[in-house]
């Protein structure tokens, strides 16, 4: 979830780049950089990182060392995925000749094999990033191509993954070449000054015309204009956009708030997290710092520690790891772990889950696990975070920055990452055949497409929330993997609408909660086709008899199971252990629409903080 801006033409100035990067700060960043070209000096590159991520400091460096007037330039704010948030990993990156510069948003899934091949061909790398591979691929193609565009087209055919990038070359210093594949990119202009950017906010007050770039298209932008081409070199139309947003609205990509934006980003964030983790030998690849397989093969117990929404992701993982590896899995709230004498040793893998990697309780639990001699693994969203540095191993979610306090896309990304871990452990432990692991992994990689289907229920969930806005008591129930989904649905509703909501395993209804059910209650049942479908439908009958308002979240083919005034929310059917990724999304929507119907700001729930750094 990086930010890109590029400019060329008579109005090109350094200040446009620095201001544009400031406008993209809402996307999150841990390093930033700019490269400019002018007639006197060629390329001049400036980068900040290692905690020095203030764009004000980048501006100061540029003011001290460079004229404001340039022929062209590209800028970038980086949210680290491949390689830590260090200066040498900051964009822009150069090729071996230092004549090609690039900034990039997205992931090159097969960068490891490409990097190895380029290394055999004599290329030298100065960073750990997947981005630098693109620069060297273009460099390798350039001598055999008539233009930079052709070299970029050929290089793009070698890369897998969702990405967008912008390239400059000293051979034609006023020309920018961009490529878009399932990652944001647009073109804009004012007079003969032209821009490429990842988002409209970067240039909203600079340009007066805006153009959408289609997927798998290339753009060539120079002071004379912009042209789009497909992968075969045929010219394509640039579709003009009519942007009447304010700057504040543009940062949210036109959504009313960040929470709704982040709900709709879940297909992309899950795709970035799980896709591209098979290497050339068809083995699952986790992350660069992961413990070697010999250590993991000796593990005989897994312990998951987390808080809040991350804890619910850990609950889902418990079912999957136990099912696929046959190892026992314990689960603990982070704040309780170190105060109860947990039984762990050197053959225990302690998995700490946190969006930020800075959650104090989880960080303290990780310290305790290491003191007890356990193997440790952090699942987090921020490269170089405290947990990532402390743990023996790291598995990154690649959800990008999440601005809204209530987690949505990082929750589904966490479940996706933990599914990858479960499959990886199953193969190491020999509990699944290699082909079984690959088949399950490929099914996991199809889930982003299923999420796109789920997002279509947005309007119907909004109507349901409006209908229930006067209700005061909500009960969420589920069985097996549906239970953590129920807990997460109740938590979301409490977090942002401040309504009393409880999540229960459906089998526990008759042990107390059923006494609360009457016509004033709302019961939301997670009843997708998982392992205990028949039992959960028996629980539905128990609920019906008490006449609350009943909402059933089920698979599309089961919509006929409702009666009377009940509501049914339909989602596509997937592998039962993957179902929580799909099933939780309508419950996120429901909490969001309830908050909006009651007049609350879903991005800033009272009394809550995004990262809890106190015990």
VOGU-3710 file (C-alpha; in Angstrom, 3 decimals, decimal comma):
1> xxxxxxxxxx> 0,000/0,000/0,000  2,634/2,463/-1,171  2,185/5,960/-2,580  3,479/6,987/-6,014  3,695/10,356/-7,758  5,522/11,303/-10,944  5,653/14,540/-12,950  7,030/15,734/-16,285  6,578/18,802/-18,489  7,079/22,530/-18,257
11> xxxxxxxxxx> 5,548/22,790/-14,799  7,615/19,972/-13,257  8,982/20,988/-9,851  10,464/19,182/-6,861  7,810/20,803/-4,676  5,074/18,954/-6,608  6,676/15,647/-5,616  7,113/16,476/-1,935  3,617/17,920/-1,613  2,173/14,926/-3,435
21> xxxxxxxxxx> 3,895/12,527/-1,055  2,491/14,435/1,911  -0,972/14,005/0,428  -0,352/10,244/0,293  0,750/9,923/3,929  -2,681/8,524/4,847  -1,616/5,338/3,001  1,052/4,832/5,672  4,795/4,733/5,140  8,045/3,786/6,827
31> xxxxxxxxxx> 10,439/5,294/4,278  10,204/7,768/1,428  12,233/8,877/-1,539  12,398/11,026/-4,657  14,541/10,908/-7,784  14,719/13,860/-10,160  16,380/14,504/-13,481  17,680/17,804/-14,789  19,881/18,855/-17,682  22,930/19,584/-15,540
41> xxxxxxxxxx> 23,086/16,642/-13,137  21,149/13,705/-14,591  19,551/11,668/-11,797  19,588/12,969/-8,218  18,142/10,666/-5,553  17,016/11,482/-1,995  15,708/8,949/0,522  14,777/8,865/4,222  14,189/5,827/6,461  15,239/4,156/9,741
51> xxxxxxxxxx> 12,881/6,271/11,812  13,752/9,393/9,792  10,495/9,147/7,889  9,355/12,725/8,195  8,659/14,139/4,765  9,627/17,509/6,214  13,181/16,179/6,544  13,079/14,943/2,965  11,992/18,411/1,905  14,924/19,939/3,804
61> xxxxxxxxxx> 17,397/17,685/2,021  15,914/18,599/-1,331  15,936/22,333/-0,580  19,574/22,191/0,439  20,801/20,167/-2,506  18,602/20,779/-5,500  16,987/23,408/-7,664  13,210/23,296/-7,654  13,111/23,203/-11,473  13,437/19,711/-12,978
71> xxxxxxxxxx> 12,790/17,957/-16,271  10,912/15,144/-14,529  10,793/13,242/-11,267  9,200/10,362/-9,389  8,436/10,035/-5,658  7,416/7,217/-3,352  6,238/6,506/0,185  6,954/2,895/1,124  5,003/0,491/3,322  7,605/-2,266/3,702
81> xxxxxxxxxx> 6,807/-5,805/2,575  9,976/-7,346/1,117  12,914/-6,121/3,194  12,897/-3,935/6,277  12,236/-0,182/6,453  15,867/0,754/5,835  17,497/3,419/3,701  18,822/1,007/1,101  15,356/-0,551/0,727  13,665/2,835/0,218
91> xxxxxxxxxx> 12,479/3,681/-3,303  13,316/4,823/-5,953  15,572/1,948/-7,066  18,117/1,900/-9,890  19,474/-0,718/-12,260  23,172/-1,643/-12,540  23,867/1,155/-15,046  22,044/3,716/-12,869  20,234/4,896/-15,998  16,840/3,377/-15,108
101> xxxxxxxxxx> 14,882/4,436/-12,008  11,688/2,897/-10,690  9,033/3,264/-7,979  6,587/0,442/-7,336  3,377/-0,384/-5,473  2,427/-4,030/-5,024  4,252/-7,342/-4,912  6,322/-9,262/-7,464  5,303/-12,747/-6,396  8,096/-14,596/-8,201
111> xxxxxxxxxx> 10,849/-12,096/-7,373  13,045/-14,713/-5,689  13,444/-16,845/-8,793  13,812/-13,736/-10,986  16,472/-12,337/-8,651  18,384/-15,602/-8,694  18,344/-15,710/-12,494  19,399/-12,058/-12,766  22,228/-12,740/-10,319  23,458/-15,566/-12,540
121> xxxxxxxxxx> 23,441/-13,063/-15,409  25,743/-10,724/-13,494  23,311/-8,226/-11,996  24,234/-6,780/-8,597  21,556/-5,819/-6,089  21,724/-3,113/-3,427  18,443/-3,860/-1,611  16,275/-6,695/-0,278  13,214/-5,528/-2,182  11,211/-7,172/-4,923
131> xxxxxxxxxx> 11,062/-3,748/-6,597  14,724/-3,643/-7,550  14,212/-6,811/-9,581  11,952/-4,820/-11,936  14,683/-2,265/-12,658  17,180/-5,010/-13,518  14,656/-6,879/-15,677  14,071/-3,711/-17,708  17,829/-3,130/-17,918  18,300/-6,653/-19,285
141> xxxxxxxxxx> 15,588/-6,179/-21,919  16,542/-2,642/-22,973  19,390/-3,437/-25,467  17,027/-5,620/-27,488  14,140/-3,136/-27,616  13,479/-0,052/-29,684  12,018/1,904/-26,749  11,729/1,963/-22,976  8,049/1,038/-23,369  8,912/-2,163/-25,217
151> xxxxxxxxxx> 11,456/-3,107/-22,540  8,878/-2,526/-19,816  6,314/-4,615/-21,702  8,716/-7,530/-22,033  9,766/-7,308/-18,394  6,151/-7,257/-17,214  5,473/-10,597/-18,914  8,081/-12,215/-16,658  6,497/-11,017/-13,399  3,556/-12,403/-11,439
161> xxxxxxxxxx> 1,484/-10,449/-8,943  -0,627/-7,341/-8,510  1,455/-4,207/-9,035  1,812/-0,770/-10,520  5,089/1,004/-11,208  6,590/4,048/-12,920  9,938/4,035/-14,747  12,271/6,836/-15,873  15,392/6,537/-18,040  18,273/8,916/-18,644
171> xxxxxxxxxx> 18,064/7,966/-22,319  14,785/9,909/-22,540  14,637/11,983/-19,357  11,269/13,683/-19,875  9,357/10,443/-20,532  7,591/8,397/-17,849  6,422/4,833/-18,478  3,837/3,297/-16,156  2,286/-0,148/-15,829  -0,890/-1,150/-13,962
181> xxxxxxxxxx> -1,960/-4,627/-12,907  -4,627/-4,815/-10,182  -3,054/-1,935/-8,235  -4,082/1,735/-8,351  -2,709/4,097/-10,985  -4,069/7,150/-12,745  -2,812/9,871/-15,124  -3,579/13,594/-14,917  -2,613/16,849/-16,593  -2,783/20,595/-16,566
191> xxxxxxxxxx> -1,596/22,211/-19,754  1,634/20,496/-20,754  2,422/19,322/-17,226  1,595/15,644/-16,830  1,351/13,392/-13,797  1,153/9,723/-12,870  -0,047/8,914/-9,364  -1,348/6,037/-7,301  -4,238/8,156/-6,010  -5,993/11,409/-6,924
201> xxxxxxxxxx> -5,081/13,204/-3,639  -1,454/13,458/-4,723  -2,321/15,896/-7,519  -5,899/16,972/-6,825  -5,156/20,712/-6,806  -2,410/20,479/-9,465  -4,324/18,967/-12,371  -7,600/19,737/-14,074  -7,989/16,520/-16,086  -7,806/12,980/-14,707
211> xxxxxxxxxx> -7,644/9,658/-16,546  -8,116/6,069/-15,420  -5,539/3,464/-16,471  -6,992/0,013/-17,179  -5,493/-3,207/-15,840  -2,659/-4,737/-17,890  -2,171/-1,401/-19,642  0,974/0,680/-20,053  1,115/4,467/-20,233  3,736/6,644/-21,849
221> xxxxxxxxxx> 3,640/10,198/-20,507  5,760/13,126/-21,707  5,279/16,912/-22,058  3,293/16,341/-25,262  0,661/14,123/-23,650  -0,170/10,599/-22,542  -0,884/7,406/-24,473  -2,017/4,010/-23,239  -1,052/0,655/-24,745  -1,976/-2,961/-24,115
231> xxxxxxxxxx> 0,577/-5,748/-23,699  0,731/-6,240/-27,477  1,555/-2,590/-28,121  -1,849/-1,618/-29,482  -2,946/1,869/-28,449  -5,869/2,005/-26,012  -8,133/4,807/-24,833  -7,516/6,614/-21,568  -10,896/7,029/-19,883  -11,341/10,511/-18,419
241> xxxxxxxxxx> -12,516/10,755/-14,819  -14,587/13,564/-13,357  -13,091/14,226/-9,928  -15,181/16,625/-7,868  -13,836/15,422/-4,516  -12,460/17,515/-1,735  -8,942/16,585/-0,681  -10,263/14,917/2,459  -12,692/12,767/0,476  -10,010/11,927/-2,072
251> xxxxxxxxxx> -7,786/10,438/0,626  -10,617/8,014/1,273  -10,901/7,248/-2,478  -14,422/8,631/-2,435  -15,667/6,485/0,450  -17,432/8,193/3,334  -14,798/6,983/5,812  -11,779/4,733/6,127  -13,672/1,794/7,610  -15,880/1,364/4,544
261> xxxxxxxxxx> -12,839/1,809/2,305  -10,927/-0,847/4,220  -13,846/-3,293/4,136  -13,778/-3,012/0,359  -9,981/-3,439/0,266  -10,172/-6,941/1,742  -9,928/-8,818/-1,538  -6,709/-6,962/-2,353  -5,216/-7,254/1,130  -5,888/-11,002/1,313
271> xxxxxxxxxx> -4,486/-11,476/-2,181  -1,294/-9,624/-1,248  -0,974/-11,677/1,942  -1,430/-15,190/0,590  -0,653/-15,176/-3,132  2,920/-15,766/-4,275  4,053/-18,013/-1,438  4,917/-21,037/-3,603  8,550/-21,181/-4,691  9,943/-22,775/-7,851
281> xxxxxxxxxx> 10,031/-26,170/-6,090  6,357/-25,838/-5,136  7,183/-25,410/-1,444  5,324/-22,837/0,641  7,460/-19,793/1,408  6,593/-17,756/4,476  8,989/-14,845/5,087  12,663/-14,074/5,023  13,202/-14,453/8,754  11,315/-17,703/9,244
291> xxxxxxxxxx> 12,994/-20,424/11,342  14,452/-23,318/9,373  12,344/-26,396/8,767  14,465/-28,617/11,045  13,471/-26,530/14,051  9,817/-26,488/13,051  9,824/-30,237/12,431  10,670/-30,801/16,128  7,713/-28,712/17,330  5,068/-30,812/19,130
301> xxxxxxxxxx> 2,776/-28,037/20,389  1,596/-24,625/19,211  0,567/-21,747/21,464  -1,210/-18,684/20,008  -1,301/-15,401/21,942  -3,227/-12,326/20,827  -5,750/-9,654/21,870  -9,167/-8,592/20,578  -9,743/-9,121/16,874  -6,334/-10,790/16,501
311> xxxxxxxxxx> -7,383/-13,286/19,185  -10,403/-14,238/17,083  -8,098/-14,823/14,090  -6,024/-17,051/16,377  -9,156/-19,011/17,327  -9,769/-19,789/13,657  -6,128/-20,859/13,280  -6,441/-23,281/16,184  -9,052/-25,306/14,295  -6,936/-25,391/11,130
321> xxxxxxxxxx> -3,593/-26,211/12,755  -5,029/-29,013/14,867  -6,950/-30,452/11,913  -4,050/-30,391/9,450  -1,053/-31,043/11,733  -2,582/-33,172/14,528  -0,630/-31,065/17,037  -2,335/-29,605/20,111  -2,893/-25,855/19,977  -3,425/-23,670/23,028
331> xxxxxxxxxx> -4,861/-20,185/22,750  -4,454/-17,397/25,266  -5,359/-13,778/25,674  -1,974/-12,056/25,669  -2,553/-10,213/28,935  -3,194/-13,536/30,728  -0,398/-15,629/29,220  2,557/-14,618/31,368  0,620/-14,619/34,642  -0,541/-18,246/34,603
341> xxxxxxxxxx> 2,676/-20,306/34,351  2,140/-21,463/30,746  3,622/-24,878/29,982  5,981/-24,276/27,064  9,475/-25,481/26,205  11,921/-25,590/23,299  9,534/-27,851/21,328  6,671/-25,328/21,593  5,998/-22,794/18,855  4,473/-19,625/20,302
351> xxxxxxxxxx> 2,683/-17,569/17,631  2,063/-13,931/18,582  -0,543/-12,139/16,452  -0,827/-8,330/16,277  -1,686/-5,888/13,508  0,844/-3,286/14,577  3,462/-5,554/16,105  3,515/-3,109/19,011  0,591/-4,327/21,178  2,155/-4,240/24,637
361> xxxxxxxxxx> 0,401/-7,271/26,119  1,283/-9,432/23,112  4,833/-8,116/23,067  5,193/-8,993/26,771  3,807/-12,487/26,095  6,368/-12,907/23,337  9,167/-11,914/25,729  7,888/-14,465/28,247  7,774/-17,223/25,616  11,371/-16,534/24,630
371> xxxxxxxxxx> 12,454/-16,553/28,285  10,835/-19,983/28,630  12,834/-21,296/25,673  10,003/-21,597/23,143  10,374/-21,076/19,409  8,572/-17,846/18,541  6,850/-16,507/15,444  5,223/-13,092/14,990  2,283/-12,547/12,655  2,040/-8,797/12,097
381> xxxxxxxxxx> 1,404/-6,137/9,488  4,326/-3,777/10,070  7,803/-4,673/8,867  10,454/-3,932/11,463  7,951/-3,631/14,343  9,000/-4,546/17,887  7,435/-8,006/17,648  9,011/-8,654/14,261  12,441/-7,808/15,644  11,978/-9,873/18,804
391> xxxxxxxxxx> 10,536/-13,088/17,342  12,671/-15,894/15,948  10,451/-15,951/12,874  8,072/-13,554/11,134  5,050/-14,048/8,916  3,861/-10,718/7,545  0,341/-9,869/6,575  0,458/-7,480/3,646  -2,754/-5,616/4,267  -1,241/-2,152/4,008
401> xxxxxxxxxx> -1,981/0,551/6,570  -5,322/0,367/8,339  -6,523/3,798/9,465  -9,873/2,943/11,050  -9,578/1,867/14,691  -11,883/-1,129/14,180  -9,871/-3,767/12,323  -11,384/-5,270/9,188  -8,909/-5,993/6,415  -6,099/-6,856/8,815
411> xxxxxxxxxx> -8,358/-9,448/10,491  -9,053/-11,352/7,286  -5,399/-10,992/6,257  -4,354/-12,464/9,620  -6,589/-15,484/9,114  -5,161/-15,908/5,611  -1,583/-15,740/6,900  -2,348/-18,210/9,687  -3,854/-20,613/7,132  -0,574/-20,450/5,211
421> xxxxxxxxxx> 1,272/-21,222/8,449  -1,051/-24,159/9,193  -0,459/-25,655/5,743  3,292/-25,078/6,021  3,405/-26,899/9,363  1,242/-29,732/8,012  3,717/-30,365/5,228  6,743/-30,171/7,526  5,111/-32,570/9,984  4,160/-34,953/7,162
431> xxxxxxxxxx> 0,448/-34,886/7,999  -0,545/-33,780/4,493  0,909/-34,894/1,190  2,715/-32,117/-0,732  0,006/-32,081/-3,407  -2,702/-31,779/-0,744  -0,932/-28,711/0,642  -0,648/-27,186/-2,824  -4,319/-27,879/-3,620  -5,495/-26,313/-0,350
441> xxxxxxxxxx> -3,168/-23,349/-0,815  -4,451/-22,714/-4,341  -8,010/-22,854/-2,990  -7,006/-20,254/-0,392  -5,651/-18,064/-3,187  -9,092/-18,103/-4,834  -10,741/-16,506/-1,800  -10,116/-12,887/-2,915  -12,464/-13,581/-5,840  -15,068/-14,903/-3,387
451> xxxxxxxxxx> -14,680/-11,746/-1,294  -15,584/-9,693/-4,355  -18,887/-11,616/-4,406  -19,473/-10,990/-0,696  -19,035/-7,250/-1,131  -22,168/-7,232/-3,281  -24,351/-7,593/-0,146  -23,356/-4,094/1,056  -26,694/-2,434/0,216  -28,862/-5,231/1,588
461> xxxxxxxxxx> -26,909/-5,250/4,874  -27,336/-1,457/5,054  -31,112/-1,901/4,697  -31,089/-4,563/7,426  -29,173/-2,288/9,797  -31,628/0,535/9,187  -34,461/-1,826/9,998  -32,835/-2,880/13,287  -31,523/0,502/14,428  -34,023/0,645/17,321
471> xxxxxxxxxx> -32,998/-2,747/18,768  -30,954/-2,855/21,973  -29,785/-6,466/22,439  -27,818/-8,568/19,951  -26,648/-12,171/20,190  -24,283/-13,761/17,670  -24,009/-17,546/17,629  -21,971/-20,063/15,669  -20,393/-23,496/15,924  -16,881/-24,769/15,171
481> xxxxxxxxxx> -15,153/-22,046/13,064  -18,417/-20,116/13,133  -17,924/-19,429/16,839  -14,948/-17,046/16,442  -16,865/-15,366/13,612  -19,753/-14,805/16,023  -17,371/-13,369/18,606  -15,860/-11,015/16,043  -19,292/-9,897/14,833  -20,332/-9,052/18,399
491> xxxxxxxxxx> -17,050/-7,258/19,084  -17,368/-5,088/15,974  -20,908/-4,082/16,908  -19,847/-3,152/20,442  -16,757/-1,273/19,263  -18,408/1,180/16,905  -22,132/1,268/17,717  -21,864/0,885/21,532  -24,744/-1,628/21,585  -24,801/-4,593/23,968
501> xxxxxxxxxx> -23,771/-7,605/21,883  -22,585/-11,072/22,876  -21,076/-13,923/20,926  -21,709/-17,532/21,965  -21,049/-21,055/20,760  -24,518/-22,094/19,653  -24,404/-25,277/21,725  -24,233/-23,121/24,859  -27,618/-21,494/24,269  -29,450/-23,925/26,510
511> xxxxxxxxxx> -26,864/-23,411/29,279  -27,977/-19,878/30,006  -28,159/-17,385/27,113  -31,462/-18,728/25,789  -33,129/-17,153/28,837  -32,406/-13,738/27,258  -34,230/-14,437/23,990  -37,551/-12,729/23,381  -39,173/-10,537/20,763  -36,924/-7,600/21,665
521> xxxxxxxxxx> -33,705/-9,514/20,960  -31,826/-9,911/17,676  -30,040/-13,215/17,030  -27,518/-13,432/14,192  -26,580/-17,028/13,324  -23,406/-17,978/11,441  -24,845/-20,963/9,568  -22,660/-21,553/6,528  -21,933/-25,110/5,383  -19,146/-26,000/7,753
531> xxxxxxxxxx> -18,610/-29,177/9,745  -21,560/-28,750/12,139  -24,148/-27,362/9,728  -26,927/-29,730/10,815  -26,327/-28,967/14,471  -26,360/-25,207/13,939  -29,662/-25,528/12,083  -31,059/-27,368/15,114  -29,959/-24,376/17,187  -31,830/-22,133/14,721
541> xxxxxxxxxx> -35,016/-24,000/15,590  -34,359/-23,433/19,307  -34,011/-19,722/18,614  -37,115/-19,533/16,408  -39,266/-20,880/19,208  -38,409/-17,819/21,348  -39,402/-15,389/18,543  -36,468/-12,946/18,452  -35,620/-11,150/15,229  -33,574/-13,826/13,461
551> xxxxxxxxxx> -30,811/-13,182/10,906  -29,164/-16,169/9,241  -25,780/-15,844/7,547  -25,662/-18,804/5,171  -24,526/-20,060/1,819  -26,355/-18,985/-1,281  -28,001/-22,363/-1,931  -29,574/-22,404/1,556  -31,597/-19,204/1,286  -34,841/-21,179/1,419
561> xxxxxxxxxx> -34,330/-22,000/5,103  -35,845/-18,730/6,359  -39,452/-18,109/7,280  -41,681/-15,118/7,936  -39,908/-11,865/8,771  -36,460/-13,431/9,167  -33,491/-12,174/7,191  -30,936/-14,178/5,202  -27,482/-12,919/4,215  -26,056/-15,073/1,419
571> xxxxxxxxxx> -22,336/-15,701/0,949  -20,521/-18,117/-1,390  -19,534/-21,556/-0,102  -15,817/-22,233/0,406  -13,659/-24,802/2,205  -15,032/-25,033/5,771  -11,757/-23,974/7,423  -11,518/-20,938/5,113  -15,154/-19,933/5,698  -14,416/-17,389/8,504
581> xxxxxxxxxx> -12,607/-15,154/6,000  -15,807/-14,926/3,965  -18,386/-15,093/6,760  -17,007/-12,263/8,884  -17,276/-9,608/6,166  -21,100/-9,151/6,257  -20,850/-8,854/10,050  -18,277/-6,075/9,636  -20,705/-4,377/7,269  -23,567/-4,792/9,722
591> xxxxxxxxxx> -21,602/-3,160/12,550  -20,572/-0,334/10,219  -24,125/0,384/9,031  -25,524/0,180/12,559  -22,984/2,791/13,691  -23,844/5,049/10,756  -27,602/4,682/11,333  -27,081/5,735/14,958  -24,982/8,750/13,953  -21,588/7,506/15,171
601> xxxxxxxxxx> -18,212/7,893/13,464  -17,048/4,326/12,682  -13,426/5,402/12,237  -13,027/6,836/15,738  -14,924/4,824/18,351  -14,869/6,379/21,794  -12,291/5,249/24,352  -10,408/3,074/21,844  -6,984/3,400/20,226  -5,620/1,713/17,110
611> xxxxx> -2,569/0,320/18,895  -2,663/-0,508/22,612  0,789/0,259/24,012  -0,095/0,190/27,714  -0,867/-2,804/29,903
//
